[in-house]
Amino acid sequence: MSAIPPTPAVPSAPEAPSASALIEAREVFCHFGPASRRVRAVDGINLTVNPGETLGIVGESGCGKSTMAKLMLGLEKSTGGDMLVNGRSMSTLRGSAYQAYRRDVQAVFQDPYSSLNPRMRIGQTMVEPLDIHGVGTPAERRERAGELLSRIGLPPDSLKRYPHEFSGGQRQRIAIGRALIADPKLIVLDEPISALDVSIRAQMLNLLADLRDEFGTGYVFIAHDLAAVATISDRIAVMYLGRVVEIGPAEAVARSPAHPYTRMLFAAADPSGEAELPRGEPPSPIAPPPGCRFHTRCPFAREACSQSDPPLRSYNGRTVACHFAEDIDTPLIT
Amino acid sequence: MTEMGETNAPLLQIEQLEVSAGASGRKVRILQGVDLALRERETLGVVGESGSGKSTLAAALTRLLGSGLSITGGRMTFAGEDILAMSAKRLQHLRGSEIATILQDPLHSLTPWIKVGLQVAEPAVFHEGLSWRDAKARAVDLMRAAWIPEPEQRMKAYPHEMSGGMRQRAAGAIALCSAPRLLIADEPTTALDPTIQLQYLDLLRNLQRQHGFALILITHDLGVVARNCQRVAVMYGGRIIESGPTKEVMDNPRHPYTRGLLASMPRLATAGRQQKRLTIIPGQPPVPGAAVQGCAFQPRCAERLERCATQRPPVFTPARGRESACWLEENTQ
């Protein structure tokens, strides 16, 4: 069996392009380095983030998920395709439109020890976004920071203190407070819990869920911890070697993954399950394999997989890039 | 009849181990009252958060504590021999030859300017006096056993030419080169991707079956322990607060900390925007060496009793093979 089954493929528009999308990636590429050793970190991605939703992004190191985060934050420029914010290309934003975008999309990074300025008091750190965007009077800004402080679970006297006086978990709360203070539409969280202790992670996930409900903020939540991503996300995108290989509702993707790579990832994350062990390691993003990029490690790979690159297509309530999704479909968790 | 006759004697026995930091006047205890026994070929998981003392325990086993730390009490024996009484020369032989260690970060545990093959072969030359030629032949076999593809070529590679997973497998090959009886793996998979973690743990199990060493797996990840260890010891605030067969501890945790930790883990089965919040342990883990009068977990414990703040709970044995350092166990004895 090497024939590719007929598929209801929707090659270039895997997700219906929605006019209301907050951020949209259209065939986005982001390559680094000289032509001879070009790292194809993001290699043709279509993705939307809708207002108020939480999109989880998972994948192994080097799959391009952090580059994707930087593209959304405007910290990295795409080398092909278009990143849109509210329907407008990011690269065309100037002046007040650019300022508004920077205010609307905020970031929380992995390491709370290096993401806070050690010489700034917590109050200054939290108020800074309001200073930059000229929101309110200084007194109003301080008041806003004070209110937020109790919402993120820090003692009222924290504003006068310095980062070194706080634990890692508390610092991450401060980083979340700073991201929230200017009322953004979206916070991009790149590995926000992986530097935290196990007993602190659940606290942080609950806090993020509460704040989201209260402020209506959307999240892009990137993490290694698949169970955490599955718990907080509305939708999950699975990345492999610069591509999205599966995207859909969190429940569907986590419990009955359609792509063999997703199966492997989630089986590895389930301590009770007998995992299907992946073969080998991810190939280099400098020279991704021909055909389906995952075929070199896929336990279900057939001849066709090394020859043709499967397009993203709708299947069983999600979007997946696999020729043979129908043949391997059994739920992981019932 | 001391050594050969006692077939049931543990390979490693630790009693009331205490490790302190600082001068005797202002001593702070980093580890206290740690009891542990490990049999030949057994796999023990040691779980704890940062600052719980798990890595200090690993370093204390071969007396490789960092500067400022010293063993201030207790007993440690390896195959019946008192580790604390060993000479510097004997210790050097013990380390790397009888007790080998794999550390978390394979990039830093390999020497960047020495070819990997030489690093894998070195322990056999150093500890067993093999010729370099024989040691290199053994290194190729070990690298093949450690699932390193094309080991003959990789012998000549430098660490930076390998992926993280492959470097960590090379570190495993180094640890096994002198056929140790005990392997201590301190967070061996933390720097690796989840899929590569699984492969690595599978490799360790495989090597353990072939080589028959005992394994102490130190980790913050309960999932890693659940998959790989026969017994588990949970550390908190410098003590072992619960221990027992892994499955029993996972299915029926006794100490409130273990229970809280298991309950707070997000699970795939609850995927989707969460309907109800995760159960949490409030507060933060204690700072290592903080002066604690009673139970170190007591400030975060929902089930604390009055005495918990003042009296340190002893280790109770609520069931066969199970231990829990919690006053709640007093009446179940």
Interface residues (C-beta under 8 A of the other chain):
Chain A: T54 E60 S61 S167 G169 Q170 D197 V198 S199 I200 R201 A202 Q203 L205 N206 A209 D210 H224 D225 L226 A227 A228 A230 T231 I232 S233 D234 P249 A250 E251 V253 A254 R255 M264 L265 F266 A268 A269 D270 P271 S272 A275 L277 P278 E281 L332 I333
Chain B: E49 S50 S163 G164 G165 M166 D193 P194 T195 I196 Q197 L198 Q199 D202 H220 D221 L222 G223 A226 R227 G260 L261 S264 M265 P266 R267 L268 A269 T270 A271 G272 R273 Q274 R277 L278 T279 I280 I281 P282 Q284 P285
